[in-house]
């Protein structure tokens, strides 16, 4: 079998995120054939080499790729583990024995579409800014929306962390007496971006639901439920980040 970097193999074969796998390697917690490995690019043969993490033997061979579409409810954290004992997204898919990890994050009070997979390369590509994979949200904000707000967002005139946001697609779904529901589509994944954008516009977010990610939607999937992606969905997802 073709050799692959230890970092790639570790992220595919465990529940560790790429960051945590990187930290585990460089801090000397990983051994290959009895020798400590600290270089994340060290090549290994998954069928022949023996890998230990914190003294625990890891199963050889990369598991088959798996792709899960989850409707994350409010109150669930998008992490592989939580020191405070809160419910994580992995707790919702315990029936799946193959280790998977979330692609990106939704904050604890945001619900909606979350992709879980063990396909590290695809996950990294989907999150890379150069592909601009669209994320679509239904956003309930307090108050009415001034027309100038639409112009600001569509032109990308607002700044976050000193950098202009990319142009955003915005349309009104429902205008109520005191609140407004919007459909917002953006093409980058900055931390809590939607909430921060509207906070800067003095429009507090009251409810936030991610309804689309690339070609995927959560239509028909209730909060807390999940399903496997179809072959067609997997193909379309990969086409999204095809060079």
C-alpha positions in Angstrom: 0.0 0.0 0.0 1.2 3.5 -0.8 2.7 5.3 2.2 1.0 8.4 3.6 2.1 11.1 6.1 1.5 10.2 9.7 -0.6 13.4 10.2 -3.0 12.4 7.4 -3.3 8.8 8.7 -3.9 9.9 12.3 -6.8 12.3 11.3 -8.4 9.6 9.2 -8.1 6.8 11.8 -9.0 8.6 15.0 -11.5 11.1 16.3 -8.8 13.7 16.5 -9.1 17.0 14.6 -6.2 17.9 12.3 -5.0 20.4 14.9 -5.1 18.0 17.8 -3.4 15.3 15.7 -0.7 17.7 14.8 -0.2 18.6 18.5 -0.1 15.0 19.5 2.7 14.2 17.0 4.9 17.2 17.7 4.6 16.7 21.5 5.9 13.2 21.2 2.7 11.3 22.0 2.9 9.2 18.8 5.1 6.1 18.2 5.6 4.3 15.0 7.1 0.8 15.3 8.3 1.7 18.9 10.0 4.9 17.9 8.6 8.4 18.9 7.7 10.4 15.8 7.5 14.2 15.9 7.6 15.0 12.2 4.1 15.3 10.9 5.3 14.4 7.4 6.8 11.1 8.4 5.5 8.5 5.9 3.9 5.3 7.2 2.6 2.2 5.6 -0.9 1.7 7.1 -0.8 -2.1 6.5 2.7 -2.7 8.0 3.6 -0.1 10.5 2.4 -0.1 14.1 1.2 3.2 15.5 0.6 4.0 19.2 -1.0 7.2 20.5 -0.4 7.8 24.2 0.6 4.1 24.5 -2.6 2.9 22.9 -2.4 0.8 19.7 -4.4 2.2 16.8 -6.2 0.1 14.3 -4.2 -0.3 11.1 -5.6 0.8 7.8 -7.6 3.8 6.9 -11.4 3.2 7.3 -13.6 3.6 4.3 -14.7 7.2 3.7 -18.0 8.0 5.4 -20.1 11.1 5.0 -22.9 12.1 7.5 -25.4 14.9 7.3 -26.5 16.0 10.7 -29.1 18.6 11.8 -27.4 20.0 14.8 -29.8 21.2 17.5 -29.3 24.2 19.8 -27.4 23.4 23.0 -25.0 20.9 21.3 -21.4 21.7 20.9 -19.4 21.2 17.7 -16.4 19.4 19.2 -15.2 15.8 19.4 -15.2 16.1 23.2 -16.2 18.6 25.9 -14.5 19.2 29.2 -17.7 20.6 30.7 -19.6 17.4 29.9 -22.0 19.0 27.4 -23.5 17.0 24.6 -21.3 17.0 21.5 -22.2 16.3 17.9 -20.4 13.0 18.1 -22.8 12.0 20.9 -25.6 12.2 18.4 -24.0 9.7 16.0 -22.8 7.1 18.4 -24.2 4.3 16.3 -21.5 5.1 13.8 -18.4 3.0 14.8 -16.1 4.6 12.3 -14.4 7.7 13.8 -15.6 10.9 12.2 -15.1 14.6 12.8 -17.2 17.7 12.1 -16.3 19.8 9.0 -16.2 23.4 10.5 -18.2 24.6 13.4 -21.6 25.9 14.5 -21.7 27.7 17.8 -23.8 26.2 20.6 -26.8 28.4 20.0 -26.8 27.8 16.2 -28.7 24.9 14.7 -28.6 23.4 11.3 -26.6 21.5 8.7 -23.3 20.0 9.8 -21.2 17.6 7.8 -19.3 14.8 9.6 -16.7 12.7 7.9 -13.4 10.9 8.1 -12.3 12.3 4.7 -9.6 14.7 5.8 -8.6 16.0 2.4 -12.2 16.7 1.3 -12.9 18.4 4.7 -9.9 20.7 4.3 -10.8 21.6 0.8 -14.4 22.4 1.7 -13.2 24.8 4.4 -10.5 26.4 2.3 -11.3 30.1 1.4 -10.1 29.6 -2.2 -13.1 27.4 -3.1 -15.6 29.8 -1.5 -18.1 27.0 -0.7 -21.4 28.7 0.0 -23.0 28.5 3.4 -26.7 29.4 3.5 -28.5 30.5 6.7 -32.0 31.5 7.8 -31.5 34.4 10.2 -34.0 36.0 12.4 -32.8 39.5 13.4 -34.4 42.1 15.7 -36.1 44.9 14.0 -36.6 46.0 10.4 -33.8 46.0 7.9 -32.7 49.4 6.5 -32.1 49.3 2.7 -28.6 50.5 3.2 -27.8 47.2 5.0 -28.5 45.2 1.9 -26.1 47.4 -0.1 -23.4 47.1 2.5 -23.6 43.3 2.6 -24.0 42.7 -1.2 -21.0 44.9 -1.9 -18.8 43.4 0.9 -18.3 46.8 2.5 -18.3 45.6 6.1 -15.0 44.7 7.9 -14.4 42.0 10.4 -11.0 41.6 12.1 -9.7 44.5 9.9 -10.6 42.6 6.6 -13.5 43.2 4.3 -16.0 40.4 4.2 -16.8 38.8 0.8 -20.0 40.0 -0.9 -23.1 38.3 0.7 -26.4 37.3 -0.8 -29.3 38.5 1.3 -33.0 38.3 0.8 -36.1 38.8 3.0 -38.0 35.6 3.8 -40.5 37.2 6.2 -41.0 40.7 7.6 -42.8 40.7 11.0 -43.8 43.6 13.2 -40.7 43.5 15.4 -38.4 41.0 13.6 -37.2 40.0 10.2 -36.3 36.6 8.8 -33.5 36.6 6.2 -31.9 34.1 3.9 -28.2 34.8 3.9 -25.5 33.1 1.8 -21.8 33.7 2.3 -18.7 32.1 0.9 -16.3 32.1 3.8 -16.3 30.6 7.3 -15.0 33.1 9.8 -15.7 32.4 13.5 -19.3 33.3 14.3 -19.4 35.4 11.1 -23.1 35.8 10.7 -23.7 36.8 14.3 -20.8 39.3 14.2 -21.8 40.8 10.9 -25.3 41.7 12.1 -24.1 42.8 15.5 -21.9 45.3 13.7 -25.0 46.5 11.9 -26.9 46.9 15.2 -29.2 44.1 14.2 -29.0 41.4 17.0 -29.5 37.8 15.8 -32.4 36.1 17.6 -32.3 32.8 15.8 -29.7 31.2 13.4 -30.2 28.1 11.3 -27.7 26.8 8.7 -29.9 25.3 6.0 -27.3 24.7 3.2 -23.6 23.9 2.8 -22.4 23.7 -0.8 -24.9 21.5 -2.6 -26.3 20.0 0.6 -29.5 21.0 2.4 -31.2 19.8 5.6 -34.7 19.9 4.0 -36.8 17.2 5.7 -34.3 16.4 8.4 -35.5 17.3 11.9 -33.1 18.7 14.6 -31.0 16.0 16.2 -31.5 13.6 13.3 -28.8 12.5 10.8 -28.5 10.4 7.6 -25.7 9.2 5.3 -25.1 11.2 2.2 -26.2 9.5 -1.1 -23.6 8.7 -3.7 -25.0 11.5 -5.8 -24.6 14.0 -3.0 -21.0 12.9 -2.3 -20.2 13.3 -6.0 -21.7 16.8 -6.1 -19.8 17.7 -2.9 -16.5 16.7 -4.4 -17.2 18.6 -7.6 -17.7 21.7 -5.5 -13.9 21.7 -4.7 -12.6 20.2 -7.8 -9.7 22.2 -9.2 
